[in-house]
């Protein structure tokens, strides 16, 4: 059995200039993931509740060297289309349980070919990179982030990533600001930049009526985050400063699958 952790939306996501690539800084999350279990069989088969589908799983494994004689079961903690990395984590869990572990670059390439856009879950410290998700490569590396506590859930309809979708706001101005704030371990600035990125995406892509920003303000969070494709939404706090009512307030506002976790970790 193996488990691959997902993420919880993004700190930033958008285009690097009007014609630039879609790039993101993932929000690492160790409480959501995909578990893979395998049993020997006379042929390959997969039971994943539609997370990947057998044809995609087969194509992915062929890319990595061929089909194992296994019956694989994948179980996800997060909803498909939630913006928490279920599909990428599923592919990586499938590769691990099948013994197909060729290294980060080869895994990233195989995931991109299988699904068109990929989260950087195969990389150590994925939240330290500016990641081109449609190209499966790192564009820049940042200093490790300071610790944050996040309380969040899934609000609104799930939206699966479409690799041909490039309708994202321009974040070229936010990236150098993020780099400076990460270097300085400035929690307030980082949370503010993430909130601005989320605000830009909501203005461009919707959905209307998203209550996350208002809740962050009412509860006194440092800022808020969202999946720029998907339904994950979260409130960001300094470590140990999360409001005790935050989870209940989110649940009352219609958020599902409420989670709390710590991310980052630099002192």
Residue pairs with C-beta under 8 A, 6 or more apart in sequence:
1 35
1 36
1 37
1 38
1 97
2 35
2 36
2 93
2 96
2 97
3 33
3 34
3 35
3 36
3 93
4 33
4 34
4 36
4 89
4 90
4 92
4 93
4 96
4 121
5 28
5 29
5 30
5 31
5 32
5 33
5 89
5 121
6 29
6 32
6 33
6 34
6 77
6 78
6 84
6 85
6 86
6 88
6 89
6 119
6 121
7 26
7 27
7 28
7 29
7 32
7 84
7 85
7 119
7 121
7 126
7 127
8 27
8 28
8 29
8 32
8 83
8 84
8 150
8 152
8 225
8 227
8 232
8 234
8 259
8 261
8 263
9 27
9 83
9 84
9 152
9 225
9 226
9 227
9 228
9 230
9 232
9 233
9 234
10 24
10 25
10 26
10 27
10 83
10 197
10 225
10 226
10 227
10 228
11 24
11 25
11 26
11 27
11 127
11 178
11 190
11 193
11 194
11 197
11 225
12 23
12 24
12 25
12 130
12 171
12 174
12 175
12 178
12 193
12 194
12 197
13 22
13 23
13 24
13 25
13 168
13 171
13 197
13 201
13 228
13 229
14 22
14 23
14 24
14 168
14 169
14 170
14 171
14 174
14 197
14 200
14 201
14 228
15 21
15 22
15 23
15 166
15 168
15 169
15 170
15 171
15 172
16 23
16 139
16 170
16 171
16 172
16 175
17 170
17 172
18 170
20 170
20 172
21 132
21 134
21 135
21 139
22 117
22 132
22 133
22 134
22 166
22 168
23 130
23 131
23 132
23 133
23 139
23 171
23 175
24 130
24 131
24 133
24 228
25 127
25 129
25 130
25 131
25 142
25 178
26 85
26 119
26 120
26 121
26 126
26 127
26 129
26 131
27 127
27 150
27 225
27 234
27 263
28 125
28 126
28 127
28 263
28 264
29 84
29 150
29 259
29 261
29 263
30 261
30 263
31 77
31 259
31 260
31 261
32 77
32 78
32 84
32 85
32 259
33 76
33 77
33 78
33 89
33 93
34 51
34 74
34 75
34 76
34 77
34 86
34 89
34 90
34 92
34 93
35 74
35 75
35 76
35 77
35 93
36 72
36 73
36 74
36 90
36 93
36 94
36 96
36 97
37 72
37 73
37 75
37 97
38 68
38 70
38 71
38 72
38 73
38 97
38 98
39 70
39 71
40 69
40 70
40 71
41 69
41 70
41 71
42 69
43 67
43 69
44 58
44 61
44 67
44 68
44 69
44 70
44 71
44 72
45 54
45 70
45 71
45 72
46 52
46 54
46 57
46 71
46 72
46 73
46 74
46 94
47 71
47 72
47 73
47 74
48 57
48 72
48 73
48 74
48 90
49 74
49 75
49 76
50 80
51 74
51 76
51 80
51 86
51 87
51 90
52 60
52 74
52 87
52 90
52 91
52 94
56 114
56 115
57 72
57 91
57 94
58 67
59 113
59 114
60 91
60 94
60 95
60 110
60 111
60 113
60 114
61 67
61 68
61 94
61 95
61 98
61 100
63 109
63 110
63 113
63 114
64 95
64 98
64 100
64 102
64 106
64 107
64 110
65 100
65 102
68 98
68 99
68 100
70 97
70 98
72 94
72 97
72 98
74 90
74 93
74 94
76 86
76 89
76 90
78 84
78 85
78 86
78 154
78 232
78 257
79 86
79 154
79 158
79 231
79 257
80 86
80 87
80 158
80 160
81 157
81 158
81 159
81 160
81 230
81 231
82 154
82 158
82 227
82 230
82 231
82 232
82 257
83 159
83 226
83 227
83 228
83 229
83 230
83 231
83 232
84 227
84 230
84 232
85 119
85 121
87 115
87 160
87 161
88 111
88 115
88 118
88 119
88 121
88 122
89 119
89 121
91 110
91 111
91 114
91 115
92 107
92 111
92 121
92 122
95 101
95 107
95 110
101 107
104 122
104 123
107 122
108 118
108 120
108 122
108 123
108 136
108 137
109 136
111 118
111 122
111 136
112 118
112 134
112 135
112 136
115 161
115 163
116 134
116 161
116 162
116 163
116 164
117 133
117 134
117 161
117 162
117 163
118 133
118 136
119 126
119 131
119 133
120 126
120 129
120 131
120 133
120 138
123 129
123 138
125 144
127 144
127 145
127 263
127 264
128 141
128 142
128 143
128 144
128 145
128 182
129 138
129 139
129 140
129 141
129 142
130 138
130 139
130 140
130 141
130 142
130 175
131 137
131 138
131 139
132 138
132 139
134 163
140 175
140 179
142 178
142 179
142 182
142 183
143 182
143 183
143 185
143 266
144 182
144 264
144 265
144 266
145 182
145 185
145 190
145 263
145 264
145 265
145 266
146 185
146 187
146 190
146 264
146 265
146 266
146 267
147 239
147 262
147 263
147 264
147 265
147 266
147 267
148 187
148 190
148 191
148 222
148 236
148 237
148 238
148 239
148 262
148 263
148 264
149 236
149 237
149 238
149 239
149 240
149 241
149 242
149 260
149 261
149 262
150 225
150 234
150 235
150 236
150 237
150 259
150 260
150 261
150 262
150 263
151 234
151 235
151 237
151 242
151 243
151 246
151 247
151 250
151 258
151 259
151 260
152 225
152 232
152 233
152 234
152 235
152 250
152 255
152 258
152 259
152 260
153 232
153 233
153 234
153 250
153 251
153 255
153 256
153 257
153 258
153 259
154 231
154 232
154 233
154 255
154 256
154 257
155 210
155 211
155 212
155 231
155 233
155 253
155 254
155 255
155 256
156 207
156 210
156 231
157 207
157 231
158 230
158 231
159 229
159 230
159 231
160 229
160 230
161 229
161 230
162 229
165 229
167 204
167 205
168 201
168 204
168 205
168 228
169 197
169 200
169 201
169 203
169 204
171 197
171 200
174 193
174 196
174 197
177 189
177 193
178 190
178 193
180 186
180 189
181 189
181 190
181 193
182 190
185 266
185 267
187 222
187 238
188 222
190 223
191 221
191 222
191 223
191 236
192 222
192 223
194 223
194 224
194 225
194 236
195 213
195 216
195 223
195 224
195 225
197 228
198 212
198 213
198 224
198 225
198 226
198 228
199 213
201 226
201 228
202 210
202 213
202 226
205 228
210 226
210 233
211 253
211 254
212 224
212 226
212 233
212 234
212 235
213 224
215 221
215 224
215 235
215 249
215 250
215 253
216 223
216 224
216 235
216 236
218 249
219 235
219 243
219 245
219 246
219 249
220 243
221 235
221 236
221 237
221 243
221 246
222 236
222 237
222 238
223 235
223 236
224 233
224 234
224 235
224 236
225 233
225 234
225 236
226 232
226 233
226 234
227 233
233 255
235 242
235 246
235 250
237 243
237 246
239 262
242 260
243 249
247 258
247 260
250 258
251 258
